[in-house]
């Protein structure tokens, strides 16, 4: 069963706007990761945040983690049409395999 | 994706036939994984490997077997394909053995069982 659940399932915004996606999970984790998947392609690793971190930045990406609420958010600032993709959160506990959520489909309209 | 290739990219097979998918890596990573992706389900783990001849089951392992006789190759076999195994299959490698690392995914194999 899925550990992470993304919200919303789908999101449509205009180019230049910010996009926020949320992820909730159920059990304790070592880290939480976000991936992007373009249509017909494999997943690409975007960013990893450890359980003892609260916020992390990478370019236009900002990830937050609240372990007390078992939730994370991914913010993409100044969205571009090229950001159109599905975004997945995945949780890791020790050496156990990543468990993925069902994803958020982001459409950025030019 | 760099360092990991899946073959074939597409396959159509008949119900009841065995099918083997191959994942090949060039970077000597210890951990390798097979996931399937279906609409409404996201990615679900089938099997994974933590070394040569060391494998374990995932969430949806029924009807699948795996083998890893060398570090670079991880094979997924559908012993007798069924229509419910029509899916996109992704192989992944973990970029490190200890600590916090992300995965690199292959481009996927689209399998259709008719």
Backbone of each chain as ProteinMPNN parsed JSONL, in Angstrom:
{"seq_chain_A": "XXXXXXXXXXXXXXXXXXXXXXXXXXXXXXXXXXXXXXXXXXXXXXXXXXXXXXXXXXXXXXXXXXXXXXXXXXXXXXXXXXXXXXXXXXXXXXXXXXXXXXXXXXXXXX", "coords_chain_A": {"N_chain_A": [[0.85, -1.183, 0.0], [0.359, 2.351, -0.564], [2.629, 4.611, 0.901], [3.107, 7.357, 0.853], [0.907, 10.04, 0.106], [-0.115, 12.156, -2.353], [-1.259, 15.509, -2.756], [-2.732, 18.193, -4.47], [-4.431, 15.802, -6.683], [-4.325, 16.634, -9.267], [-3.181, 19.607, -10.87], [-3.491, 22.776, -12.245], [-1.934, 25.531, -13.613], [-0.981, 28.94, -14.453], [1.764, 29.949, -16.476], [4.557, 31.241, -14.764], [3.331, 31.456, -12.32], [3.317, 30.168, -8.921], [3.657, 26.742, -7.91], [2.282, 24.448, -5.696], [2.62, 21.406, -4.087], [1.499, 18.763, -2.035], [2.379, 16.221, 0.355], [1.504, 13.457, 2.238], [2.319, 11.099, 4.774], [2.609, 7.886, 6.478], [4.188, 6.39, 8.333], [7.201, 6.431, 10.395], [10.136, 7.974, 9.042], [13.343, 7.977, 7.321], [14.18, 9.67, 5.325], [12.672, 11.869, 2.881], [11.708, 12.022, -0.465], [11.445, 13.739, -3.591], [10.239, 13.286, -6.88], [10.201, 13.767, -10.433], [8.211, 13.101, -13.3], [8.157, 13.058, -16.642], [5.879, 12.77, -19.368], [5.68, 9.485, -20.525], [8.252, 8.851, -19.787], [10.983, 7.865, -17.573], [11.248, 8.211, -13.964], [12.658, 11.101, -12.451], [14.995, 12.074, -10.105], [14.513, 14.722, -7.855], [14.906, 16.086, -5.343], [16.027, 15.555, -2.01], [15.099, 15.291, 1.337], [16.127, 15.107, 4.622], [15.099, 13.446, 7.661], [15.701, 15.003, 9.824], [15.748, 17.542, 8.903], [14.142, 20.63, 8.064], [13.587, 22.289, 5.978], [14.451, 22.681, 2.543], [16.294, 23.807, -0.281], [16.51, 23.946, -3.833], [17.504, 25.397, -6.572], [14.686, 26.497, -8.242], [13.082, 25.067, -6.615], [11.502, 24.329, -3.543], [11.422, 22.54, -0.634], [9.595, 21.406, 2.127], [9.462, 19.826, 5.322], [7.53, 18.32, 7.756], [7.749, 16.496, 10.361], [6.219, 15.993, 12.6], [3.657, 16.244, 11.751], [3.717, 14.458, 9.78], [4.103, 15.176, 7.04], [4.862, 16.746, 3.882], [5.844, 19.365, 1.663], [6.129, 20.472, -1.696], [7.323, 23.153, -3.399], [7.243, 24.863, -6.385], [8.652, 27.55, -7.801], [7.812, 30.368, -9.876], [6.726, 29.024, -12.237], [7.267, 27.164, -15.269], [6.399, 26.266, -18.645], [7.779, 23.959, -19.22], [7.841, 22.675, -16.811], [5.667, 21.113, -16.663], [4.445, 18.036, -15.76], [4.33, 14.884, -13.965], [4.479, 14.648, -10.445], [6.041, 13.014, -7.801], [6.076, 11.971, -4.433], [8.268, 10.198, -2.258], [9.039, 7.902, 0.286], [11.542, 6.912, 2.604], [12.832, 4.441, 4.746], [15.445, 3.58, 6.565], [17.245, 0.935, 5.077], [15.202, 0.013, 3.554], [13.191, -0.311, 0.57], [12.22, 2.542, -1.446], [9.006, 3.965, -1.02], [6.382, 4.944, -2.962], [4.108, 7.653, -3.591], [0.939, 8.334, -5.256], [1.107, 10.435, -6.94], [1.095, 13.828, -8.297], [-0.382, 15.508, -10.932], [0.886, 18.03, -12.781], [0.061, 20.794, -14.673], [1.304, 23.334, -16.602], [0.387, 26.236, -18.001], [1.118, 28.01, -20.852]], "CA_chain_A": [[0.0, 0.0, 0.0], [1.137, 3.563, -0.659], [3.003, 5.305, 2.136], [2.868, 8.767, 0.631], [-0.266, 10.415, -0.672], [0.038, 13.532, -2.787], [-2.47, 16.324, -2.859], [-3.887, 17.587, -5.134], [-4.125, 14.803, -7.71], [-4.006, 17.375, -10.477], [-3.03, 21.033, -10.623], [-3.277, 23.514, -13.482], [-1.604, 26.918, -13.301], [-0.42, 29.729, -15.542], [3.213, 30.153, -16.437], [4.954, 32.338, -13.885], [2.755, 31.257, -10.983], [3.944, 29.136, -8.089], [2.904, 25.489, -7.778], [2.532, 23.772, -4.426], [2.095, 20.047, -3.968], [1.649, 18.254, -0.684], [2.525, 14.784, 0.512], [1.356, 12.97, 3.606], [2.773, 9.721, 4.901], [2.005, 7.249, 7.645], [5.106, 5.859, 9.341], [8.417, 7.222, 10.553], [10.978, 7.919, 7.86], [14.699, 8.512, 7.362], [14.174, 10.814, 4.426], [11.561, 11.958, 1.933], [12.264, 12.451, -1.748], [10.513, 14.138, -4.639], [10.632, 12.914, -8.226], [9.391, 14.268, -11.538], [8.097, 12.183, -14.42], [7.566, 13.571, -17.865], [5.035, 11.772, -20.026], [6.373, 8.436, -21.257], [9.653, 8.74, -19.368], [11.233, 7.394, -16.216], [11.246, 9.229, -12.921], [13.909, 11.814, -12.235], [15.141, 12.535, -8.729], [14.596, 16.178, -7.742], [15.429, 16.599, -4.089], [15.895, 14.673, -0.849], [15.154, 15.998, 2.615], [16.3, 14.152, 5.703], [14.072, 13.577, 8.705], [16.091, 16.048, 10.791], [15.727, 18.824, 8.204], [12.785, 21.187, 7.978], [13.407, 22.957, 4.695], [15.595, 22.542, 1.65], [16.086, 24.515, -1.534], [17.337, 23.587, -4.969], [17.033, 26.221, -7.681], [13.32, 27.001, -8.047], [12.359, 24.115, -5.764], [11.607, 24.437, -2.092], [10.75, 21.42, 0.026], [9.498, 21.463, 3.581], [9.117, 18.557, 5.96], [7.022, 18.431, 9.123], [7.645, 15.109, 10.817], [5.159, 15.87, 13.607], [2.398, 16.087, 11.003], [3.977, 13.479, 8.729], [3.739, 15.794, 5.776], [5.887, 17.495, 3.16], [5.33, 20.112, 0.527], [7.063, 20.858, -2.761], [6.955, 24.417, -4.036], [7.99, 25.243, -7.589], [8.4, 28.972, -8.004], [7.896, 30.897, -11.243], [6.595, 27.831, -13.075], [7.441, 27.259, -16.716], [5.7, 25.202, -19.37], [8.614, 22.755, -19.13], [7.608, 22.007, -15.524], [4.52, 20.212, -16.824], [4.897, 16.669, -15.474], [3.785, 14.331, -12.725], [5.431, 14.76, -9.344], [5.812, 11.965, -6.822], [6.89, 11.909, -3.23], [8.659, 8.839, -1.899], [9.6, 7.88, 1.628], [12.567, 5.898, 2.851], [13.121, 4.121, 6.132], [16.611, 2.708, 6.593], [17.588, 0.371, 3.773], [14.014, -0.5, 2.86], [12.981, 0.402, -0.696], [11.347, 3.707, -1.467], [7.576, 3.762, -1.226], [5.936, 6.113, -3.705], [2.71, 8.037, -3.642], [0.302, 8.193, -6.561], [1.543, 11.537, -7.786], [0.309, 15.017, -8.661], [-0.163, 15.916, -12.323], [0.984, 19.485, -12.892], [0.014, 21.378, -16.015], [1.653, 24.75, -16.607], [-0.145, 26.749, -19.263], [1.882, 29.18, -21.337]], "C_chain_A": [[0.892, 1.241, 0.0], [1.438, 4.112, 0.725], [2.689, 6.783, 1.985], [1.623, 8.987, -0.2], [-0.131, 11.88, -1.046], [-1.32, 14.221, -2.908], [-2.057, 17.676, -3.452], [-3.47, 16.491, -6.115], [-3.724, 15.477, -9.008], [-4.042, 18.86, -10.168], [-2.748, 21.713, -11.953], [-3.052, 24.986, -13.142], [-1.081, 27.627, -14.552], [1.092, 29.833, -15.366], [3.54, 31.372, -15.584], [4.389, 32.218, -12.481], [3.563, 30.207, -10.226], [3.033, 27.914, -8.005], [3.285, 24.834, -6.462], [1.843, 22.422, -4.414], [2.403, 19.532, -2.576], [1.721, 16.733, -0.671], [2.332, 14.437, 1.977], [1.78, 11.509, 3.645], [2.382, 9.18, 6.265], [2.994, 6.832, 8.731], [6.355, 6.72, 9.436], [9.351, 6.98, 9.369], [12.4, 8.364, 8.172], [14.82, 9.735, 6.466], [12.934, 10.767, 3.546], [12.125, 12.562, 0.655], [11.13, 12.854, -2.688], [11.119, 13.803, -6.001], [9.687, 13.554, -9.228], [9.364, 13.215, -12.627], [7.414, 12.897, -15.574], [6.854, 12.421, -18.576], [5.876, 10.767, -20.811], [7.819, 8.224, -20.86], [9.762, 8.141, -17.971], [11.22, 8.541, -15.228], [12.634, 9.828, -12.762], [13.922, 12.365, -10.815], [15.325, 14.046, -8.688], [15.328, 16.613, -6.481], [15.137, 15.606, -2.972], [15.992, 15.526, 0.394], [15.203, 14.96, 3.725], [15.309, 14.436, 6.828], [14.429, 14.652, 9.725], [16.184, 17.433, 10.143], [14.291, 19.324, 8.102], [12.517, 21.821, 6.617], [14.667, 22.777, 3.863], [15.263, 23.219, 0.327], [17.005, 23.928, -2.594], [16.798, 24.344, -6.17], [15.663, 26.8, -7.395], [12.473, 26.086, -7.172], [12.598, 24.421, -4.299], [10.794, 23.31, -1.486], [10.735, 21.679, 1.519], [9.089, 20.088, 4.095], [8.685, 18.839, 7.389], [6.793, 17.013, 9.633], [6.566, 14.93, 11.879], [3.8, 15.673, 12.939], [2.525, 15.022, 9.91], [3.562, 14.031, 7.37], [4.911, 16.575, 5.199], [5.199, 18.296, 2.07], [6.464, 20.433, -0.434], [6.512, 22.115, -3.408], [7.855, 24.63, -5.236], [7.654, 26.698, -7.857], [8.543, 29.336, -9.476], [7.82, 29.774, -12.271], [6.73, 28.145, -14.561], [6.676, 26.126, -17.375], [6.464, 23.886, -19.27], [8.47, 22.031, -17.8], [6.407, 21.078, -15.581], [4.989, 18.764, -16.734], [4.072, 16.138, -14.309], [4.877, 14.363, -11.666], [5.041, 13.758, -8.265], [6.663, 12.208, -5.589], [7.169, 10.44, -2.937], [9.339, 8.885, -0.549], [10.532, 6.699, 1.797], [12.746, 5.71, 4.346], [14.277, 3.147, 6.178], [16.971, 2.222, 5.211], [16.389, -0.226, 3.047], [13.786, 0.307, 1.592], [12.054, 1.599, -0.546], [9.907, 3.283, -1.72], [7.031, 5.049, -1.817], [4.453, 6.381, -3.492], [2.191, 7.918, -5.068], [0.574, 9.372, -7.482], [0.552, 12.671, -7.939], [0.649, 15.362, -10.104], [-0.222, 17.432, -12.403], [0.96, 19.886, -14.355], [0.304, 22.864, -15.886], [1.31, 25.292, -17.985], [0.585, 28.019, -19.641], [0.949, 30.335, -21.706]], "O_chain_A": [[2.022, 1.209, 0.489], [0.587, 4.075, 1.614], [2.084, 7.393, 2.866], [1.322, 8.208, -1.105], [-0.044, 12.745, -0.175], [-2.356, 13.594, -3.128], [-1.091, 18.263, -2.964], [-2.278, 16.284, -6.346], [-2.893, 14.964, -9.757], [-4.816, 19.32, -9.328], [-1.872, 21.282, -12.704], [-3.873, 25.611, -12.469], [-0.783, 26.996, -15.566], [1.613, 29.808, -14.251], [2.877, 32.405, -15.676], [4.919, 32.821, -11.548], [4.368, 29.472, -10.797], [1.808, 28.03, -8.025], [4.466, 24.683, -6.151], [0.649, 22.308, -4.692], [3.453, 19.836, -2.009], [1.2, 16.055, -1.557], [2.933, 15.058, 2.853], [1.618, 10.777, 2.669], [1.884, 9.92, 7.113], [2.678, 6.91, 9.918], [6.54, 7.64, 8.639], [9.347, 5.903, 8.773], [12.638, 9.047, 9.168], [15.483, 10.712, 6.814], [12.24, 9.753, 3.478], [12.921, 13.5, 0.696], [10.007, 12.363, -2.58], [12.309, 13.998, -6.248], [8.531, 13.844, -8.92], [10.354, 12.522, -12.861], [6.249, 13.286, -15.488], [7.196, 11.252, -18.396], [6.686, 11.15, -21.656], [8.541, 7.488, -21.532], [8.761, 7.939, -17.283], [11.186, 9.709, -15.618], [13.647, 9.146, -12.92], [12.983, 13.033, -10.383], [16.177, 14.595, -9.386], [16.26, 17.414, -6.542], [14.124, 14.907, -2.993], [16.865, 16.386, 0.499], [14.393, 14.034, 3.749], [14.757, 15.531, 6.926], [13.549, 15.16, 10.419], [16.647, 18.384, 10.772], [13.347, 18.535, 8.061], [11.375, 21.883, 6.16], [15.782, 22.726, 4.382], [14.118, 23.21, -0.128], [18.114, 23.478, -2.307], [15.761, 23.982, -6.725], [15.488, 27.519, -6.411], [11.274, 26.314, -7.01], [13.711, 24.723, -3.87], [9.613, 23.149, -1.794], [11.729, 22.114, 2.1], [8.457, 19.301, 3.391], [9.389, 19.515, 8.139], [5.756, 16.408, 9.361], [6.047, 13.826, 12.045], [2.912, 15.022, 13.489], [1.561, 14.724, 9.206], [2.77, 13.422, 6.651], [5.817, 17.003, 5.914], [4.109, 17.946, 1.615], [7.607, 20.637, -0.026], [5.383, 22.138, -3.899], [9.079, 24.583, -5.122], [6.499, 27.037, -8.113], [9.291, 28.702, -10.22], [8.734, 29.593, -13.075], [6.364, 29.22, -15.036], [6.345, 25.134, -16.725], [5.857, 22.816, -19.241], [8.924, 20.895, -17.663], [6.16, 20.33, -14.635], [5.821, 18.319, -17.525], [3.233, 16.841, -13.746], [6.051, 14.133, -11.958], [3.879, 13.663, -7.87], [7.825, 12.602, -5.689], [6.402, 9.558, -3.322], [10.121, 9.793, -0.267], [10.335, 5.634, 1.211], [12.804, 6.672, 5.111], [14.094, 1.974, 5.852], [17.003, 3.01, 4.266], [16.552, -0.901, 2.031], [14.145, 1.483, 1.536], [11.221, 1.656, 0.359], [9.626, 2.382, -2.51], [7.199, 6.123, -1.24], [3.66, 5.47, -3.249], [2.898, 7.465, -5.968], [0.295, 9.305, -8.679], [-0.652, 12.509, -7.743], [1.819, 15.493, -10.461], [-1.256, 18.041, -12.126], [1.735, 19.383, -15.168], [-0.376, 23.572, -15.143], [1.866, 24.866, -18.997], [0.664, 28.971, -18.865], [1.415, 31.393, -22.13]]}, "seq_chain_B": "XXXXXXXXXXXXXXXXXXXXXXXXXXXXXXXXXXXXXXXXXXXXXXXXXXXXXXXXXXXXXXXXXXXXXXXXXXXXXXXXXXXXXXXXXXXXXXXXXXXXXXXXXXXXXXXXXX", "coords_chain_B": {"N_chain_B": [[18.346, 7.137, -19.247], [21.373, 7.978, -17.591], [23.661, 5.339, -17.243], [21.875, 3.25, -16.751], [19.914, 0.884, -18.331], [17.008, -0.407, -19.881], [15.52, -3.304, -21.281], [13.224, -5.207, -23.286], [12.067, -2.067, -24.788], [9.434, -1.939, -25.492], [6.859, -4.377, -25.462], [4.73, -6.887, -26.673], [2.827, -9.554, -25.644], [1.482, -12.88, -25.39], [-1.175, -14.133, -23.332], [-0.267, -16.359, -20.776], [2.302, -16.941, -21.633], [5.839, -17.0, -20.868], [7.789, -14.185, -19.85], [10.648, -12.164, -19.975], [12.18, -9.39, -18.603], [14.839, -7.078, -18.855], [17.254, -5.389, -16.9], [19.957, -3.287, -16.951], [22.915, -2.075, -15.554], [25.696, 0.178, -15.456], [27.321, 1.017, -13.477], [27.974, -0.359, -11.163], [26.339, -0.428, -8.881], [24.934, -1.443, -5.752], [22.225, -1.839, -4.963], [19.224, -2.67, -6.597], [16.056, -2.296, -8.251], [12.722, -3.319, -9.094], [9.836, -1.83, -10.28], [6.335, -1.445, -10.899], [4.115, 0.537, -12.839], [0.945, 1.793, -12.791], [-2.107, 3.276, -13.892], [-3.697, 5.257, -11.462], [-2.515, 3.924, -9.387], [0.086, 4.649, -8.976], [3.575, 4.054, -8.415], [4.522, 0.762, -7.717], [6.308, -1.554, -5.771], [7.909, -4.442, -6.974], [9.993, -6.474, -6.826], [13.238, -6.49, -5.274], [16.821, -6.086, -5.184], [19.707, -6.577, -3.221], [22.256, -7.237, -3.69], [24.479, -9.51, -5.467], [22.728, -12.39, -6.174], [21.128, -11.889, -3.997], [17.965, -11.204, -3.149], [14.673, -9.784, -2.654], [11.161, -9.77, -1.84], [8.627, -7.485, -2.983], [5.787, -5.315, -2.661], [3.969, -6.236, -4.629], [4.547, -8.915, -5.62], [3.578, -11.385, -6.48], [3.407, -13.764, -9.069], [5.668, -12.961, -10.312], [9.197, -13.351, -10.77], [12.669, -12.941, -9.934], [16.113, -12.501, -10.895], [19.537, -12.196, -10.105], [22.468, -12.587, -11.188], [24.814, -11.344, -11.748], [26.411, -8.289, -10.868], [25.683, -6.19, -12.564], [23.317, -6.832, -13.906], [19.81, -7.218, -13.637], [17.166, -9.231, -13.67], [13.76, -9.515, -14.516], [11.151, -11.764, -14.394], [8.113, -12.761, -15.753], [6.28, -15.349, -14.995], [4.108, -16.695, -16.148], [2.41, -14.948, -18.165], [-0.251, -12.664, -17.47], [-3.26, -10.791, -18.177], [-3.559, -8.86, -16.245], [-1.025, -8.104, -15.724], [-0.284, -6.35, -17.603], [1.352, -3.397, -18.026], [3.521, -0.627, -17.167], [6.864, -1.097, -16.681], [9.424, -0.311, -14.462], [12.853, -0.107, -13.855], [15.168, 0.551, -11.268], [18.075, 2.048, -9.753], [19.891, 2.39, -6.764], [21.681, 5.135, -5.618], [24.035, 4.595, -3.993], [25.199, 2.9, -1.034], [24.983, 3.201, 1.703], [23.394, 5.419, 4.007], [21.643, 8.385, 2.913], [20.248, 8.337, -0.165], [19.208, 9.057, -3.498], [17.263, 7.536, -6.153], [18.035, 6.352, -9.427], [16.229, 6.051, -12.366], [15.381, 3.73, -14.982], [14.244, 3.976, -18.426], [11.945, 2.601, -18.752], [9.766, -0.216, -19.506], [7.217, -0.95, -21.608], [4.721, -3.146, -21.287], [2.429, -5.237, -22.827], [-0.115, -7.516, -22.364], [-1.871, -9.794, -24.141]], "CA_chain_B": [[19.066, 7.718, -18.114], [22.757, 7.583, -17.59], [24.079, 4.217, -16.445], [20.879, 2.209, -16.557], [19.117, 0.652, -19.523], [16.012, -1.468, -19.806], [15.157, -3.888, -22.56], [12.966, -4.295, -24.396], [11.313, -0.873, -24.428], [8.024, -2.28, -25.681], [6.651, -5.796, -25.78], [3.372, -7.428, -26.658], [2.926, -10.994, -25.484], [0.181, -13.553, -25.204], [-1.477, -14.7, -22.018], [0.281, -17.684, -20.516], [3.701, -17.089, -22.044], [6.812, -16.37, -19.964], [8.406, -12.956, -20.366], [11.757, -11.677, -19.146], [12.635, -8.022, -18.807], [16.221, -6.934, -18.398], [17.75, -4.1, -16.439], [21.414, -3.324, -16.98], [23.576, -0.871, -15.061], [27.116, 0.213, -15.785], [28.033, 1.742, -12.431], [28.333, -1.222, -10.038], [25.561, -0.132, -7.677], [24.527, -2.659, -5.052], [20.776, -1.998, -4.875], [18.436, -2.521, -7.807], [14.632, -2.439, -7.936], [11.713, -3.359, -10.152], [8.529, -1.267, -9.944], [5.376, -1.324, -11.982], [3.331, 1.76, -12.742], [-0.396, 1.653, -13.351], [-2.97, 4.432, -13.601], [-4.414, 5.191, -10.195], [-1.759, 3.202, -8.348], [1.457, 5.125, -8.819], [4.595, 3.01, -8.564], [4.493, -0.273, -6.691], [7.516, -2.362, -5.792], [7.704, -5.856, -7.282], [11.117, -7.155, -6.177], [14.461, -5.722, -5.279], [18.042, -6.842, -4.936], [20.721, -5.854, -2.451], [23.547, -7.799, -4.04], [24.407, -10.682, -6.336], [21.955, -13.509, -5.637], [20.351, -11.45, -2.84], [16.764, -10.522, -3.593], [13.565, -9.848, -1.709], [9.89, -9.444, -2.455], [7.981, -6.226, -2.709], [4.348, -5.284, -2.391], [3.162, -6.915, -5.656], [5.489, -9.88, -6.176], [2.94, -12.602, -6.984], [3.458, -13.926, -10.513], [6.962, -12.465, -10.788], [10.427, -13.798, -10.139], [13.819, -12.137, -10.348], [17.427, -13.105, -10.718], [20.69, -11.302, -10.222], [23.66, -13.436, -11.182], [25.948, -10.446, -11.786], [26.069, -6.982, -10.314], [25.142, -5.249, -13.532], [22.045, -7.23, -14.517], [18.712, -7.62, -12.753], [16.143, -9.718, -14.588], [12.401, -9.719, -14.005], [10.439, -12.746, -15.21], [6.709, -13.074, -15.549], [6.345, -16.788, -15.244], [3.011, -17.0, -17.067], [1.838, -13.603, -18.221], [-1.695, -12.481, -17.431], [-3.656, -9.448, -18.611], [-3.373, -7.937, -15.125], [0.371, -7.697, -15.697], [-0.099, -5.259, -18.548], [1.797, -2.29, -17.188], [4.834, -0.088, -17.481], [7.799, -1.603, -15.683], [10.609, 0.522, -14.296], [13.972, -0.543, -13.042], [15.861, 1.668, -10.627], [19.256, 1.756, -8.959], [20.114, 3.319, -5.657], [22.973, 5.759, -5.851], [24.857, 4.514, -2.795], [24.812, 1.754, -0.21], [24.666, 3.611, 3.064], [22.977, 6.806, 4.105], [20.487, 8.858, 2.168], [20.522, 8.493, -1.576], [18.077, 8.922, -4.392], [17.278, 6.486, -7.157], [18.004, 6.66, -10.853], [15.31, 5.136, -13.038], [15.451, 3.491, -16.41], [13.2, 4.604, -19.235], [10.723, 1.815, -18.654], [9.324, -1.184, -20.505], [5.748, -1.007, -21.708], [4.342, -4.524, -21.58], [1.012, -5.491, -23.065], [-0.428, -8.938, -22.4], [-3.159, -9.907, -24.875]], "C_chain_B": [[20.468, 7.14, -18.03], [22.976, 6.377, -16.714], [23.071, 3.125, -16.248], [20.019, 2.085, -17.808], [18.179, -0.514, -19.299], [15.739, -1.995, -21.201], [14.176, -5.03, -22.347], [12.244, -3.04, -23.919], [9.816, -1.102, -24.536], [7.945, -3.776, -25.964], [5.178, -6.115, -25.698], [3.513, -8.94, -26.593], [1.551, -11.583, -25.239], [0.044, -14.083, -23.785], [-0.898, -16.103, -21.904], [1.732, -17.881, -20.911], [4.627, -16.474, -20.998], [7.46, -15.174, -20.653], [9.522, -12.555, -19.415], [12.134, -10.273, -19.573], [14.019, -7.873, -18.189], [16.513, -5.506, -17.981], [19.265, -4.218, -16.333], [21.968, -2.0, -16.478], [25.067, -0.973, -15.324], [27.961, 0.729, -14.635], [28.242, 0.955, -11.147], [27.582, -0.892, -8.739], [25.017, -1.419, -7.067], [23.02, -2.907, -5.136], [20.103, -1.748, -6.221], [16.98, -2.898, -7.508], [13.817, -2.592, -9.216], [10.397, -2.834, -9.588], [7.623, -1.417, -11.163], [4.536, -0.081, -11.739], [2.024, 1.583, -13.491], [-1.222, 2.877, -12.994], [-3.718, 4.238, -12.291], [-3.671, 4.512, -9.07], [-0.363, 3.765, -8.123], [2.441, 4.001, -9.093], [4.496, 2.036, -7.397], [5.69, -1.206, -6.872], [7.192, -3.833, -6.039], [8.735, -6.714, -6.542], [12.285, -6.187, -6.129], [15.645, -6.613, -4.937], [19.035, -5.968, -4.175], [22.102, -6.449, -2.637], [23.353, -8.993, -4.955], [23.759, -11.829, -5.575], [21.147, -13.154, -4.384], [19.156, -10.635, -3.304], [15.672, -10.653, -2.532], [12.305, -9.38, -2.411], [9.416, -8.052, -2.07], [6.491, -6.409, -2.512], [3.531, -6.143, -3.358], [3.995, -7.98, -6.357], [4.835, -11.133, -6.774], [2.954, -12.635, -8.501], [4.761, -13.456, -11.138], [8.104, -13.178, -10.059], [11.565, -12.946, -10.674], [15.08, -12.954, -10.191], [18.489, -12.038, -10.887], [21.95, -12.147, -10.066], [24.937, -12.615, -11.315], [25.49, -9.07, -11.354], [25.302, -6.127, -11.301], [23.773, -5.6, -14.084], [21.034, -7.703, -13.484], [17.543, -7.965, -13.671], [14.813, -9.915, -13.857], [11.677, -10.665, -14.947], [8.992, -12.856, -14.778], [6.556, -14.533, -15.954], [5.288, -17.253, -16.239], [2.155, -15.738, -17.149], [0.307, -13.614, -18.2], [-2.022, -11.034, -17.818], [-3.468, -8.418, -17.496], [-1.925, -7.473, -14.985], [0.715, -6.727, -16.822], [0.203, -4.002, -17.754], [3.048, -1.688, -17.802], [5.758, -0.474, -16.332], [9.052, -0.728, -15.665], [11.624, -0.18, -13.414], [14.629, 0.698, -12.447], [17.092, 1.166, -9.904], [19.378, 2.802, -7.871], [21.538, 3.829, -5.745], [23.842, 5.759, -4.601], [24.366, 3.388, -1.931], [24.404, 2.143, 1.198], [24.242, 5.071, 3.069], [21.813, 7.12, 3.183], [20.851, 9.132, 0.721], [19.242, 8.372, -2.371], [18.266, 7.756, -5.335], [17.414, 7.108, -8.546], [17.155, 5.596, -11.53], [15.688, 4.937, -14.495], [14.261, 4.123, -17.112], [11.914, 3.808, -19.29], [10.529, 0.838, -19.797], [7.804, -1.217, -20.48], [5.368, -2.404, -22.174], [2.836, -4.631, -21.729], [0.796, -6.991, -23.177], [-1.815, -9.091, -23.017], [-3.701, -11.324, -24.789]], "O_chain_B": [[20.708, 5.977, -18.355], [22.537, 6.363, -15.564], [23.396, 2.123, -15.611], [19.462, 3.073, -18.285], [18.513, -1.481, -18.616], [15.726, -1.243, -22.176], [14.267, -5.749, -21.352], [11.85, -2.963, -22.755], [9.03, -0.537, -23.775], [8.82, -4.36, -26.604], [4.473, -5.68, -24.787], [4.234, -9.538, -27.392], [0.593, -10.876, -24.924], [1.029, -14.431, -23.134], [-1.025, -16.922, -22.815], [2.333, -18.895, -20.556], [4.242, -15.526, -20.313], [7.649, -15.159, -21.87], [9.358, -12.601, -18.196], [12.375, -10.005, -20.75], [14.327, -8.458, -17.15], [16.079, -4.548, -18.621], [19.785, -5.138, -15.701], [21.545, -0.932, -16.921], [25.627, -2.066, -15.404], [29.175, 0.872, -14.775], [28.645, 1.53, -10.136], [28.117, -1.055, -7.642], [24.682, -2.365, -7.781], [22.583, -4.037, -5.352], [20.373, -0.753, -6.893], [16.708, -3.713, -6.626], [14.174, -2.067, -10.271], [9.904, -3.315, -8.567], [8.087, -1.503, -12.299], [4.279, 0.305, -10.598], [2.011, 1.263, -14.68], [-1.056, 3.45, -11.918], [-4.3, 3.182, -12.046], [-4.128, 4.514, -7.927], [0.303, 3.383, -7.161], [2.177, 3.109, -9.899], [4.4, 2.44, -6.238], [6.032, -1.591, -7.99], [6.309, -4.4, -5.395], [8.379, -7.572, -5.733], [12.315, -5.191, -6.852], [15.486, -7.739, -4.466], [19.18, -4.778, -4.454], [23.009, -6.199, -1.843], [22.231, -9.437, -5.196], [24.187, -12.189, -4.478], [20.543, -14.037, -3.774], [19.307, -9.515, -3.793], [15.734, -11.505, -1.645], [12.358, -8.692, -3.431], [9.744, -7.52, -1.01], [6.006, -7.506, -2.235], [2.517, -6.719, -2.965], [4.132, -7.942, -7.58], [5.493, -11.869, -7.509], [2.566, -11.666, -9.154], [4.939, -13.542, -12.353], [7.983, -13.553, -8.893], [11.448, -12.314, -11.724], [15.121, -13.95, -9.469], [18.36, -11.115, -11.69], [22.427, -12.384, -8.956], [26.025, -13.115, -11.032], [24.311, -8.733, -11.466], [24.373, -5.415, -10.92], [23.12, -4.742, -14.679], [21.353, -8.478, -12.582], [17.002, -7.1, -14.359], [14.766, -10.417, -12.734], [11.593, -10.412, -16.149], [8.687, -13.022, -13.597], [6.692, -14.885, -17.125], [5.556, -18.114, -17.077], [1.29, -15.5, -16.305], [-0.336, -14.457, -18.826], [-1.151, -10.164, -17.785], [-3.243, -7.239, -17.771], [-1.635, -6.555, -14.218], [1.87, -6.331, -16.975], [-0.591, -3.587, -16.91], [3.565, -2.167, -18.811], [5.467, -0.21, -15.165], [9.652, -0.445, -16.702], [11.296, -0.759, -12.379], [14.636, 1.765, -13.062], [17.155, 0.008, -9.49], [19.006, 3.96, -8.057], [22.481, 3.058, -5.922], [24.335, 6.81, -4.191], [23.222, 2.954, -2.075], [23.569, 1.48, 1.813], [24.683, 5.859, 2.233], [21.095, 6.226, 2.736], [21.643, 10.023, 0.414], [18.309, 7.674, -1.972], [19.293, 7.078, -5.318], [16.969, 8.228, -8.797], [17.333, 4.4, -11.302], [16.23, 5.827, -15.151], [13.391, 4.723, -16.481], [10.906, 4.282, -19.814], [11.047, 1.024, -20.899], [7.192, -1.483, -19.445], [5.654, -2.796, -23.306], [2.072, -4.178, -20.877], [1.441, -7.66, -23.984], [-2.804, -8.584, -22.487], [-4.765, -11.613, -25.338]]}, "name": "protein", "num_of_chains": 2, "seq": "XXXXXXXXXXXXXXXXXXXXXXXXXXXXXXXXXXXXXXXXXXXXXXXXXXXXXXXXXXXXXXXXXXXXXXXXXXXXXXXXXXXXXXXXXXXXXXXXXXXXXXXXXXXXXXXXXXXXXXXXXXXXXXXXXXXXXXXXXXXXXXXXXXXXXXXXXXXXXXXXXXXXXXXXXXXXXXXXXXXXXXXXXXXXXXXXXXXXXXXXXXXXXXXXXXXXXXXXXXXXXXXX"}
